Amino acid sequence: MLNKVILIGRLTREVELIYTQQGTAVAKFTLAVDRDRKNAQGERETDFINCVVWQKQAENCANYIGKGSLIALDGRIQVRSYEAKDGGKRWVTEVIAERVQFLDSKGKDNNVPSMGKEVEFNEDDIPFK
């Protein structure tokens, strides 16, 4: 079985950072991703995809990207359900990001593209030593 998603798009709003009761950071944002093909009216359509990032990477997202930032991510699709206040069952589909790459920076004041922000990493993440 395979559940792998790779997306490049722009954030539609600021990153929402929360912490679980155990102190784990969780960041949520929506990514706007343009479709490859144009519709019958000749316009390119956009999908708005809910994304979730965990732990240190969540904090980095909250600190270094914001509304309008261009990012690339890879992860997996997760479908979950919950009971709403009205007693009805609700379904949520979201991408759980495993890696996020910043393709520009938060709050750019000009139109000059950057190479992104440097982020911390764990030595164990390096595939060769």
Secondary structure per residue as TSV (DSSP state, phi and psi in degrees):
chain	resnum	aa	ss	phi	psi
A	1	M	-	360.0	150.4
A	2	L	-	-140.6	131.0
A	3	N	-	-136.4	91.6
A	4	K	-	-135.9	131.4
A	5	V	E	-128.7	135.1
A	6	I	E	-127.7	125.3
A	7	L	E	-132.6	147.0
A	8	I	E	-130.2	126.2
A	9	G	E	-169.0	-172.2
A	10	R	E	-115.2	142.4
A	11	L	E	-68.7	136.6
A	12	T	S	-90.1	-12.9
A	13	R	S	-156.7	173.2
A	14	E	-	-65.5	152.2
A	15	V	-	-68.3	133.4
A	16	E	E	-98.0	113.9
A	17	L	E	-107.0	125.9
A	18	I	E	-131.4	168.9
A	19	Y	E	-125.1	138.6
A	20	T	-	-71.6	171.2
A	21	Q	T	-61.2	-24.2
A	22	Q	T	-87.2	-1.0
A	23	G	-	90.8	11.1
A	24	T	-	-83.1	130.3
A	25	A	E	-74.5	138.0
A	26	V	E	-135.2	123.7
A	27	A	E	-111.6	138.7
A	28	K	E	-126.9	140.9
A	29	F	E	-158.8	166.7
A	30	T	E	-113.0	133.1
A	31	L	E	-108.6	127.0
A	32	A	E	-91.8	120.8
A	33	V	E	-124.5	119.8
A	34	D	E	-72.7	143.3
A	35	R	E	-79.0	155.3
A	36	D	E	-69.8	-36.8
A	37	R	E	-102.2	154.0
A	38	K	E	-89.3	154.6
A	39	N	-	-81.4	-175.2
A	40	A	T	-61.2	-25.7
A	41	Q	T	-87.3	3.3
A	42	G	S	80.5	14.6
A	43	E	-	-105.0	147.1
A	44	R	E	-84.4	128.7
A	45	E	E	-91.0	158.1
A	46	T	E	-126.3	138.5
A	47	D	E	-100.9	142.8
A	48	F	E	-112.4	111.4
A	49	I	E	-113.2	123.8
A	50	N	E	-74.9	132.4
A	51	C	E	-129.0	148.8
A	52	V	E	-132.1	135.8
A	53	V	E	-128.3	143.1
A	54	W	E	-115.8	159.6
A	55	Q	H	62.0	-142.8
A	56	K	H	-59.6	-36.3
A	57	Q	H	-62.8	-32.3
A	58	A	H	-64.1	-44.3
A	59	E	H	-64.4	-39.7
A	60	N	H	-62.6	-40.9
A	61	C	H	-61.0	-45.6
A	62	A	H	-63.5	-33.2
A	63	N	H	-84.0	-30.7
A	64	Y	H	-117.9	-8.0
A	65	I	-	-131.9	158.7
A	66	G	-	-157.2	-170.7
A	67	K	T	-50.0	128.0
A	68	G	T	90.1	-12.4
A	69	S	-	-64.9	140.8
A	70	L	E	-92.2	125.5
A	71	I	E	-135.9	160.3
A	72	A	E	-119.4	142.1
A	73	L	E	-144.4	155.7
A	74	D	E	-133.6	149.0
A	75	G	E	-177.6	-146.0
A	76	R	E	-138.2	156.1
A	77	I	E	-86.7	136.4
A	78	Q	E	-127.6	134.1
A	79	V	E	-116.6	128.2
A	80	R	E	-138.9	165.2
A	81	S	E	-132.0	160.3
A	82	Y	E	-152.2	163.4
A	83	E	E	-94.8	122.9
A	84	A	-	-76.4	168.6
A	85	K	T	-60.2	-29.8
A	86	D	T	-82.3	3.2
A	87	G	S	90.9	-7.6
A	88	G	-	-81.6	154.6
A	89	K	E	-88.0	131.9
A	90	R	E	-117.2	143.9
A	91	W	E	-112.6	140.1
A	92	V	E	-127.5	130.7
A	93	T	E	-114.5	128.3
A	94	E	E	-148.7	161.9
A	95	V	E	-99.2	125.6
A	96	I	E	-93.3	107.5
A	97	A	E	-78.1	130.6
A	98	E	E	-96.2	-32.4
A	99	R	E	-138.9	138.9
A	100	V	E	-128.5	129.5
A	101	Q	E	-115.2	127.3
A	102	F	E	-84.7	119.7
A	103	L	S	-96.7	-13.0
A	104	D	S	-151.6	178.6
A	105	S	-	-108.3	161.8
A	106	K	T	-68.7	135.5
A	107	G	T	66.6	39.0
A	108	K	-	-60.9	135.9
A	109	D	S	-96.4	-8.3
A	110	N	S	-138.1	-179.8
A	111	N	S	-96.8	12.4
A	112	V	-	-82.2	119.9
A	113	P	-	-69.7	148.5
A	114	S	-	-112.6	170.7
A	115	M	-	-87.0	1.5
A	116	G	-	100.4	175.3
A	117	K	-	-96.4	145.4
A	118	E	-	-77.2	135.4
A	119	V	-	-123.3	158.6
A	120	E	-	-71.5	151.0
A	121	F	-	-143.2	162.3
A	122	N	-	-95.5	136.9
A	123	E	G	-56.3	-28.4
A	124	D	G	-69.0	-15.7
A	125	D	G	-77.4	-16.1
A	126	I	-	-76.7	122.3
A	127	P	S	-71.5	-17.2
A	128	F	-	-137.9	150.3
A	129	K	-	-138.3	360.0
